[in-house]
Each structure stands twice: as structure tokens, then as C-alpha cells.
């Protein structure tokens, strides 16, 4: 097993230390690389099959970054309007599988030390009780719990940018494990929902080491972050599922890029739900604060 960096800070302490710098970083441009954009919505007969996506969800100040907001908004316009959204965020780990936001409830402000305005954000999307019932049929009602938990920032921040009218029902599903293979299998079970108009979204970061971010005005991307990002891109294009599941052993600088893995594994849910679709696009790329890759993925 690859040795990971010591996890000395709690998540609260880490995010608290992160907050002051990230607010300043929101006023700076993000780096980008030229990419081939996904095709626009097809002009021929619409397919009811939705893609699956993985997105880098930034932080609450993302919504103060017009360029990033525009990228997310433009991406959503290239996707057929979903009937509902099933969100799997890095910021909710609960076993057994739990469902939140089955009805409209207050958001979860799961971040610390930010200015007050970020705790005033609202996103009153409709609940998704019918989707909750459908998920229960997929896994078995006795294996799924329902909660009154609202959407956390890994869920609502990108949704505010992508679906600002908050008119699409949203259901959040917890990470019941961090096991790559189990989450890939979970995604495969969810794949039929795509044919029912459900947009399955994994939300996290492909690299996520908050202790290695660069607060300078012109941050450079460190080699370890660039290597991991390039490796992920190449393995996704090759549809090398085995490597993506065994990233801790096979990816360069994995223990530095991901001291903990909860921000990477939502990708594997989206990958599993992609089923046999071979098309892979990267609607958003580049780095934020040096080492946080914004690479986002669309399957299908």
C-alpha cells in the first residue's frame, strides 16, 4: 500500500486555514489549456440518455469568479436539460447509502472561516422524492436511508453556476465507502437512470492537497500536480478502468496529489455510470492556486 502523507489536521482545521487564502485567490485568473469542447446539443432526434459528469467544484468563492462560472454555465447548456440530478459529492461520507434533499431543505455550509456572505447563499432546488424512490429500487429499500440533510458546497456551488434557476430537482447520494472498486460498482448500478433523464454528477477534485496550494499572484503548477493531471487525462481517454481504480499504486505522485482520496473517488461513480460509452471530453481544464486541477470530465 502506498504511504500517504500524515493526516495531521482535521477537515475543519484544514478548511479553516484554507479559507483566508481562497477568498483572495478568487480575484485572480485561473490557468487554462486549449481543449476540444464537447459537441453542442445534437440537431437530430434527442436521445433521452444523459451523459455522466465529474466536475471540480472549487470552493464557495468560485461563484465570485466569472470565468469559472461561465465555463460551468456553458457546459450545462451543451447538455440536454435533465429531468433530475443525482449528485455525489466528496463532502458527504455516510454508510449505508444515504439520500439527502429528498425535499427542499436548507443548504449545508460545510466550510469554516469564510466571510459571512458565503453563509447567505441560497439554492432552493426542488426535492427529488421520485428519484429517491428509484434509487431505493436500484439498491434495495432496506439498504438505503433517507435524511433531512441539505446540499453541501460540493453540490450546490457548481449547481448555482450550471442551473441558476434552481428549477431542476436535485438528490444527493452519500459516499458509503472510499473503496474505488465498490464505488465503480455503485456507479454501474446507477447507469440505467441515465435513460430516465437523470444527470449523474460526481463532484470533487482530481488533485486536492490544501497544504500545497500556492497563494501567490502568479502561482506555478508543481510537477507532481501536472503529472497526476496528465496521467488522469491519458487514462480516461484510454478508458483504462483498472489503472483509474488502482490510482494509488499506478498514478505518479498519488500520495502528494491526494493525501486523502474523497475528492477523487466521485470520478469513479461517474465512470461506472458511464457504462459502455467510450466518448470522453474535458469541458473545463487548467489549474487553480497552482496545484488544484480544474479538470472536469463528461462521459457520453
N, C-alpha and C positions, 0 to 999 in steps of 0.2 A: 504494500500500500504506500503510495507517495506521501511523504511527510508534508503536512500543511503548516502554514505559519501559525504560531501560537495565537489562539483566540482570547486575548487578554482583556479586551473591552467587551462590555455588554452591548447589545444593539442600541440601547438608549444612550449610552455614553458615546458610542461611535457617531450616531446621528446628531447628537448634541454638538460634538466637536465639528462635525461636517457643516452644520447649518450656517454659521457666520460666513464661511468662505463661499458656499454655494450661492448665496444671495448676491454677492459681488460678482461671481462668475456668470450670473445670468445676464449681466450687462455686456458681456464680451461675446464676440462671434465664436461659433463652433467651426471646427475644421471639417471640410467636406472633400470627397473624392468623386470624380465623374463616374456615374453609374448609368446603366441602361434601365430606364424606368419601365415598370410593368405596362403592358398594353392598356389602352383605355377600354372602358366597358365595350363589349362586343356589340357590333351593329346587327349581327344576326340574332336568331331567336335566343332569348335569355335562358341560361341554364339556371336551375334552382340550386345547383351545387355551389356552396360558398367555398372560398379558399379558407385556409387556416393561416394565422399570422403569429409571429413573435415580434414584439416591439421593445425597444429600450425606453423605459418610462420616465427617465430623467428624475426630477425632484419637483416639489411644489413650484419653485420659481421657473420651471420650464414654461409656464403659462405667461411669463413676462418676456419670453424670448420669441419675437415674431417669426424669425426664420424657421425655428423648430416647429412652432405651432402651424405655420403654413405647410411645412412638409407633411405633417400628420393629417392636416385637413385635405390636402391634395391627394394623399394616399387614399383616404376614405372615399373620396369622390370617384376613384377608379375602381372601387369595389361595389358590386351590386348592393343595394340597400338591404341590410339584414332584417329578418323578422324579429330576431332577438340576438343577444350577445352573451356568450358564456366566457367568463373571464377567470383566468388562473394567474394569480399574482404571486410574486416572490414573497410578499409580505403577509401571507396567511398560511401558516402551517398548523394543521389540526387533523388528528386521526380519531375515529374513522372519517371518511369523506364527509365534509360539512358543506352546506349550502347557505349562503348569505344573500341578503337583499331580495328575498322572495317577494317582498313588498317594499315600497318606498320608505326608507328609514334614513336617519342622519348618517353622514359620512363618518369614517374613522380617520381622525387626524393622527396618524401613527408616526409622527415626527416631532422633534424636540428642538427648542431653541430658535425657532424661526420667528420673524416679525408677525404681529397679530393678524395682519390681513390674510395670511395664508390659512388661518383657522376660521376665516369667514367664508371661504369658498363653498359654494353650493353646487350640487348636481343631482337634481331630483328626477332621475330617470324612472320610468315605470318599473315596478317589480315584475318578475317573470315567474308567476306561480305555475303556469302551464309547462314552461321549460323545466322547472323544478320537478314536476311530476314525471316528465320524460326522462330526466337524469336518474330518477329513482327507479324507473323501469329498466334502465341500462345496467345499473349496478345491483339492483335488488333493494327494495324499500328498507329492509332491515339492516342494510349496510351503509345507509346514508342518514345523516342527521340534518335537521334544519335549525338555523339560529336566527337571532334578530340582528346579527352583525351587519353593519353597513359596508359600503365600498371603501377600501383603503386607498392610499395615494397611488399605489402601483396600478390601481384600477381606474380611479376617476380622473387622475391628471391627464393621461392620454385621451380618455373619452371626452373630456371637455374640449380638447382640440379637434378631435375627429368627428364627434357628433354633438356639437354645442347646443343644439335644440333640446337635448336630453329627452328625445321622443322615441328612442328605441329601448325596449325592455332589456334590462341587464341582470344577469345572475352571476354571482361569484362562487367559485368552487375552490375549496381549500386544497393545499398540497398535503395529502395524507402521509407522505413519505418523501425522502430526498433520494431514494433509490432510482438511478437512471432507468433501469430496465422496468421497474414497476410503473414509473410514470409514463414511459413509452407505451407500455401495455394499456395503461389507463386511457391514453390518447386514442389508441386504436379502437377501444370500446366506444369512444365518443364519435368516431368518424361518421356513422350514419346520420348524425344530427345535421351534418353539412347539407344533406339532401332535403332537409326540412327548413332551410333558410337560416340556420344558426351560424353565426360567425364565432369560431372558437379562437380565443386570443390568449397567448402566453405572454406575460409581462415581466420583464426583468432587465438584466444587462449581461452581455456575453463576457465582459470583464468588469469586475466590481471589487476593487481594493481601495476603500476610502482612505486608508492611511498613506496611499501612494499618489493621491491626486496632487496636481500642480496648481497653486493658487496664483501664479504669475500672470501678467497681462498677455503674454505670448507663450503659452505652455507648449513644450515639445512632447511628442509621443514617445515614451520609452520603448526600447527594443522589445521588452517582454510583452508589452501590450500589443504592439504591432504584429509580433509573431503569432500570438494567440488569435488575434482577429483574422489574420491571413489564413491560419490553419482552419479556423471555423468556416470561413468563406469557401475554401477549397473542398473541405469535407462535405459541406452542404451541397455544393454544386455537383460533387461526385455521388451524392446520396449515399455516403459511406456511414451507414447507420451504426455499424459496430464500433467504428472509431469515435463517433459522436457520443455513444453511450459510455465508452471507456475513456472519456476525455482526460480523466485524472492521470491515467497512465500514458496516454498516447499524444496528448497535446503539449507543445512546448510551453514552459513557464506556467503550467496549470496552477501550481500551488501559489504562485505570486498573483496571477490574474484573478484567482478565485480562492481567497483564504477560506471562505465558506461558499457553499455551492447553490444556495437557494435562489440566486439570481440567474443562474444558468439553466436549471432544470425545467422551468416553464417552456423553454425551447423544445424539450423532448416530448411534452404533451402535444404541442402543435405539430411536431414531426410525426408522432404516432397517428394523430388525427388526419394527417395528410394522406394516409393510406397509400395507394399506388400512384398518386400524382407525382410526376417527375419534374414538373416545372418549378424552379426556384428563382425568385427575384429578391433584390435588396433595395427596397424603396428609399431607405434612409441609411446613410453611412457616415463615416468620419468620426472624430473624437471630440470629447468634451472634457475640459480640465485635464488635458494631456492623455490620461490613461483610460478613461471610460469610453469604450466604443459605443457609438450610437447605432451600430449595425442592426437593422431590423429586417425581418425575413417574411416573405409571402410564399406559401406553398400552393400551387394550383392556380 
